[in-house]
Amino acid sequence: MKSSPDWQLVAEALSSLEFLRDIVEPENQSKEVREVIAHHIKEKNGIAPLSPGTLVAFAYLAIVYPKERVIFGLPRELIAHQFHESPPSKNNSELLHNLRNAMSHGDFEVTDDQMYFHDRHGVWRANISHEALIVFLQEIYIKIVAQHYIGWANSEQKKKKS
């Protein structure tokens, strides 16, 4: 695994943000999307609007940004067959803890079709395909938001009853 930051991922994430900004500009409103994409790729030296950097940016926000206690309540079946781990995590909490640590410490690597994670001690490793990671991130995002609002709604109802 790389020990230094992969600055290409940062450039790709920035490129995605710039594309979103550019696509809504008035001069681009009458253009076909493929034309705007082609122009973007040319201007950004071949970086596509959606890239591994986009995936890493969202993974960071979905896995690291929320507090661990928020994501620990997710069902194990959400993850069970998507990550290839060695050794396998004992439970959902341990896997999410390992993923959070790997993401927050930069202990991961991205290839053309996989994302690889490892712990700082070289004991735990995991990988997942980009496609499976996108599905996983979409699902945990939905679950985290639902937990937040259900928890918030339940606390509001308890306040009203008191």
N, C-alpha and C positions, 0 to 999 in steps of 0.2 A: 504494500500500500504506500501511497505517496505520503511523505512527511511534511511537505510544504503545500501551501494553498494552491489550488488549481484555478488560476486567475481567469482561465477561459470560461469557467462556470459563471463567474461574476460578470464577465462581458456578455455572456449569453442571457443572463437574467436582466441586465440593463437593456440589452437589445429588445427583449420582450416588452419591457416597460415603455421604451421609446416607440415601438411599433404601435402599442395601444394608444399612446398619446397622438402619434401621427395619423392613425386611421380615422380619428374623429375631427381632424382639421378640416375646415370648410373646403379647401382646395382639393381634398381627397374624396369628398362626398359623392361626386359624380363619376368617380373612377370605379372600374371593376376591382374587386378585392384582389384578384390574381395580379393585376397591374401594380397595386400598392405593395403587395408582398414581393414581387420581383424587384421593384425599386428599392425596397428595404434591404433585401438580401444583397443587392449590388452595392448599396451605400455602406453596409455593415460588413463588407469583405466576406460574404458567404454565410453569415450567421442568420439562420432562419428565425422567424418570430417565435416559434415554439421549438424548444431545444432542451437538452439535459439541464441547462442552467435554470430554465423555467421550472422544471420538475424539482430541482434541488431547492429553489427558493420557496416553492409551495410546501415541500416536505419539511423544511425548517419551520415554517409558520404553523403547520399542522401538528408536528411532533414535538418541537422544542418550545415554541412560544407558550402553549397552554401549560398550566401547572401540572405536575405529574399526577396530583390527586384527581384532576379532571379526567385524564385519559385512562386511569387505572380501572375504571368501571366498565371498560369495553368488553364485549363477549369474546371469549377465546376463539370461537369459530370464525371470527372476522379475520384472523391472522393465521390460523393453524396450518394451512396448506400453501400459503403464499410465500413465506420466507423459508429459505434453506439455511438451517443453522447448524453450527457445530461448536460446542455441544448444544443440543436443544434447550431452550429456556424452560424452566420449571413451570412457568405460568405466564399469563398475559402481562402481568405487572413487570416481571423480570425482562421480558422481551422489550416492552415499551421503555423501560429504564435503560436497557442497553442501547436501543435505537436513539433515545434522547442524548445519551452520553456521546455516542459516536457522532451524531450530527453536531452537537454543540462544541465538541473538541476537534472537529474536522477530521475525524478518523473514518473516512469513507472515500471511496473512489467510484467514479462514474465511467462506464465504457459506452460503446454505441448502443448496447441493449440491456445492460445490467447495472445495478447499483450494489456495491459491496461495502459492508460495514464491518468494523472490528473494534474490540476494546483496546484500551491502552496497554494492557498486559499481554496481548496476543493469545488470550485464552478463548475468547468467544469471537465467532465470525458468523456473518449472515450475508446472504445475497438475495436479490429479487429482480425480476425483469422490470423494465420501465413500465410496460403495460399493466402488470400486476400491481406495481407500486401506485400507479395512477388510480386504479380501482380501490386499493386499500386506503389511499389518502382521501378519496371522495367519501368512502364509507365512514372513516373515522371522523371526518369533518361533520358529516350529518349527525353522527352519534354525539359528538362533543357539543354541537349547537343544541341538539335536543335535550341533552342532560342539563346544559346551562339554563335553557328556558323552562324546562320542567321543574328543575330545582328552584329557579327564581319564582315561578308561578306558585309552587308549593310553599315557599317561604312567605310570599305575599298573602296566600290564603290563611296561613297560620297567624300572621299579624292581624288580619281582619277578624279572626275568631277570638283573639285575646281582648 
